């Protein structure tokens, strides 16, 4: 299976590259931009084109959201003309006001924000105009490297003593980019084998938590690892934010359909986070040891 992935520096693109490198059944081609040349696309002839999500669209500049939506629609047109399946990953923030219960796949987002509505229009076009599509709605992605990675931002801020803020009244399901990459390749492999299960799916981590709780766990686990190897470092403080005093917001995705159709289980975000922090400490240990030896 040959996949074309756009937005080369995105944390999900990097995770897909790592996952493909571990497999012998998947070839990955990564394109820097979100607007592939039609002739080049026809020459590459991928089995699917994958577009990573615009993370945190709620706080993104309207021009950035519009540009992303227009690029996705152009890709959809190219894929439809060339009969190439399209995979578009989307942030759960399109469910702007959340729901009291876990959000099922058939629930189309109806945000009030104009920029978010622009992304919904793109999703409506894909569903109406290109049958061979997967719209995969994701919880907040976290990873150690790449753009939109979140976790790397948190670690960098904490290490230099900067303040990290998190909402205590926004509940979500943090989602590992590595877990998403593994799931997407598995889903597309099944599609290659004739599953024909196109449509919208939800993919997120287990255990809904507030954003404040997530960043607190990051800080605690990072501090524990640093102390365990003898580093005395004062990490930055946390600040709890309260944005939804009257009605705490729950943005929890129901991932039952992706399990029933593809057999994809949600990955526990705590385990994924722990593995990533172990990897970060391993990667940063030599530099730290060198600093200590020269001091």
C-alpha positions in Angstrom: 0.0 0.0 0.0 1.3 3.4 -1.0 0.2 6.5 1.0 0.7 10.1 0.2 0.8 12.3 3.3 0.7 16.1 3.2 2.1 18.7 5.6 5.5 17.0 6.1 6.3 18.7 9.4 3.0 17.8 11.2 3.4 15.6 14.2 0.9 13.1 12.6 2.9 13.0 9.4 6.1 12.2 11.4 4.2 9.5 13.4 2.9 7.9 10.1 6.5 7.9 8.8 7.7 6.1 12.0 4.9 3.6 11.7 5.5 2.9 8.0 9.2 2.4 8.6 8.3 -0.4 11.1 6.2 -2.2 8.4 7.0 -3.9 5.2 3.5 -3.5 3.7 3.3 0.3 3.6 5.2 2.8 1.5 4.9 6.4 2.5 5.5 9.5 0.4 5.4 12.8 2.3 4.7 16.1 0.6 5.7 19.4 2.2 2.6 21.4 1.2 -1.2 20.9 1.3 -1.6 21.5 -2.4 0.0 18.7 -4.5 0.5 19.2 -8.2 -2.2 17.3 -10.2 0.3 15.9 -12.7 2.6 14.8 -9.9 -0.3 13.2 -8.0 -1.3 11.2 -11.0 2.3 10.1 -11.4 2.6 9.0 -7.8 -0.9 7.3 -7.9 -1.2 6.7 -4.1 -3.7 4.3 -2.7 -4.9 7.1 -0.4 -4.0 10.7 0.3 -3.9 11.6 4.0 -4.3 15.2 5.4 -3.3 15.8 9.0 -5.6 17.9 11.2 -5.5 21.6 11.8 -5.1 21.4 15.6 -6.7 23.9 17.9 -8.8 25.6 15.2 -10.7 27.5 17.9 -7.7 29.7 18.5 -6.2 29.7 15.0 -6.4 32.8 12.9 -9.5 32.8 10.6 -7.2 33.1 7.5 -5.3 30.0 8.6 -8.6 28.0 9.0 -9.9 29.2 5.6 -6.6 28.4 3.9 -6.7 24.9 5.4 -10.3 24.3 4.3 -9.6 25.5 0.8 -6.6 23.3 0.5 -8.6 20.2 1.7 -11.3 21.0 -0.8 -8.8 21.2 -3.6 -7.3 17.9 -2.6 -10.8 16.4 -2.5 -11.4 17.6 -6.1 -8.1 16.1 -7.3 -8.7 12.8 -5.5 -12.2 12.6 -6.9 -10.9 13.2 -10.5 -8.1 10.6 -10.1 -10.3 8.1 -8.0 -7.9 8.3 -5.1 -9.4 7.8 -1.5 -9.1 10.8 0.7 -8.4 10.7 4.5 -9.0 14.0 6.3 -8.2 14.2 10.0 -10.2 16.8 12.0 -9.9 18.2 15.5 -12.6 17.5 18.0 -12.9 21.2 18.6 -15.4 21.4 15.8 -17.8 20.2 18.5 -17.5 23.7 19.9 -20.0 23.4 22.8 -19.5 19.7 23.5 -22.2 17.3 24.6 -23.2 15.8 27.9 -22.8 12.3 26.5 -20.0 10.8 24.3 -20.3 12.1 20.7 -21.3 9.5 18.1 -19.9 9.6 14.6 -23.2 10.4 12.9 -23.4 13.7 14.8 -22.3 16.4 12.4 -20.6 19.4 14.2 -22.7 22.6 14.2 -20.4 25.2 15.8 -21.3 28.8 16.2 -17.8 30.1 15.4 -17.6 31.2 11.7 -14.1 29.7 11.2 -15.2 26.3 12.6 -18.3 26.4 10.4 -16.0 26.8 7.4 -14.4 23.5 8.2 -17.8 21.9 8.6 -18.7 23.1 5.0 -15.6 21.3 3.8 -16.7 18.1 5.5 -20.1 18.4 4.0 -18.6 18.7 0.5 -16.4 15.7 1.0 -19.4 13.5 2.1 -21.5 14.8 -0.8 -18.9 14.7 -3.6 -16.3 12.0 -2.9 -17.7 8.6 -1.7 -14.2 7.1 -1.1 -13.3 9.2 2.0 -12.5 8.8 5.7 -13.1 11.7 7.9 -11.4 10.9 11.2 -12.2 13.1 14.1 -9.4 13.1 16.7 -9.0 14.2 20.3 -6.2 16.7 21.1 -3.1 15.2 19.6 0.1 14.9 21.6 3.6 13.9 20.4 7.2 14.7 21.1 8.1 16.2 17.7 6.6 18.1 14.8 4.1 20.9 14.5 0.8 20.7 16.5 2.5 18.2 18.8 1.4 19.9 22.2 3.5 17.7 24.4 6.7 19.1 23.1 5.4 22.6 23.9 4.5 21.6 27.4 7.8 20.0 28.1 9.8 22.9 26.7 7.8 25.4 28.8 8.1 23.4 32.0 11.8 22.8 31.6 12.6 26.5 31.3 10.4 27.3 34.3 7.5 28.8 32.3 3.9 28.7 33.4 1.6 26.1 31.8 -2.1 26.8 31.8 -5.0 24.4 31.5 -8.7 24.5 31.7 -10.2 22.6 34.6 -13.7 22.8 33.1 -12.9 21.4 29.6 -13.0 17.6 29.4 -11.5 15.8 26.4 -9.7 12.7 25.4 -6.0 13.4 24.7 -4.8 11.3 21.7 -1.4 10.0 20.9 -0.2 10.8 17.4 1.6 7.4 17.3 -1.6 5.6 18.2 -3.5 7.5 15.4 -0.8 6.6 12.9 -1.0 2.9 13.7 -4.8 3.0 13.5 -4.9 4.9 10.2 -2.6 2.5 8.5 -4.5 -0.5 9.8 -7.8 1.0 8.6 -6.4 1.7 5.2 -4.9 -1.7 4.9 -8.4 -3.2 5.5 -9.8 -0.8 3.0 -7.2 -2.1 0.5 -8.5 -5.6 1.1 -12.0 -4.6 0.2 -13.6 -3.5 3.5 -15.3 -0.6 1.7 -16.1 1.0 5.1 -15.9 4.6 4.0 -17.3 7.4 6.1 -16.7 9.3 9.4 -15.0 7.8 12.4 -13.9 8.9 15.9 -10.5 8.1 17.3 -9.3 9.3 20.7 -7.6 8.2 23.8 -9.2 6.4 26.7 -10.1 8.1 30.0 -11.7 11.6 29.5 -9.9 14.2 31.6 -9.8 17.9 32.0 -7.0 19.7 30.1 -5.6 20.8 33.5 -5.4 17.2 34.7 -3.6 16.2 31.6 -0.9 18.9 31.9 -0.7 18.1 35.6 0.1 14.5 34.9 2.7 15.6 32.3 4.4 17.8 34.9 4.3 15.2 37.7 5.6 12.4 35.5 8.4 14.6 34.1 9.4 15.7 37.5 9.5 12.0 38.7 11.8 11.0 35.9 14.1 13.9 36.3 14.4 13.2 40.1 14.9 9.5 39.4 18.1 10.3 37.5 19.4 12.8 40.0 18.5 16.0 38.2 17.4 18.9 40.5 15.3 21.1 38.3 12.4 23.4 39.2 9.8 22.9 36.7 7.4 25.7 35.7 4.2 26.2 37.6 0.6 25.3 36.5 -2.3 27.6 36.4 -5.9 26.4 36.4 -8.2 28.3 34.0 -12.0 28.5 34.3 -13.7 29.3 31.0 -17.0 27.5 31.5 -18.2 28.3 35.0 -21.9 27.5 34.5 -21.7 24.5 32.2 -18.4 22.6 32.1 -17.6 21.5 28.6 -17.3 17.9 27.7 -15.8 17.1 24.3 -15.6 13.3 24.5 -15.7 11.2 21.3 -17.4 7.9 21.2 -15.1 5.6 19.3 -17.3 2.6 19.2 -17.7 2.5 15.4 -14.0 2.3 14.6 -13.8 -0.6 17.0 -16.8 -2.4 15.5 -15.8 -1.9 11.8 -12.0 -2.0 12.0 -11.2 -3.6 15.3 -9.3 -0.5 16.4 -9.1 0.0 20.2 -8.5 3.3 21.8 -5.0 3.6 23.3 -4.8 4.7 27.0 -3.3 8.2 26.9 -1.5 7.7 30.3 0.4 4.7 28.9 1.2 6.6 25.6 2.3 9.6 27.6 4.5 7.5 29.8 6.2 6.0 26.8 6.8 9.3 25.3 8.3 10.8 28.4 10.6 7.8 28.7 11.7 8.4 25.1 12.3 12.1 25.9 14.4 11.4 28.9 16.4 8.8 27.0 17.0 11.3 24.1 18.0 14.1 26.5 20.1 12.0 29.0 23.4 12.3 27.1 23.2 16.1 26.9 22.3 16.3 30.6 25.2 14.0 31.6 27.6 16.0 29.6 26.5 19.3 31.2 26.9 17.7 34.7 30.4 16.3 33.9 31.7 19.7 32.8 30.1 21.7 35.6 
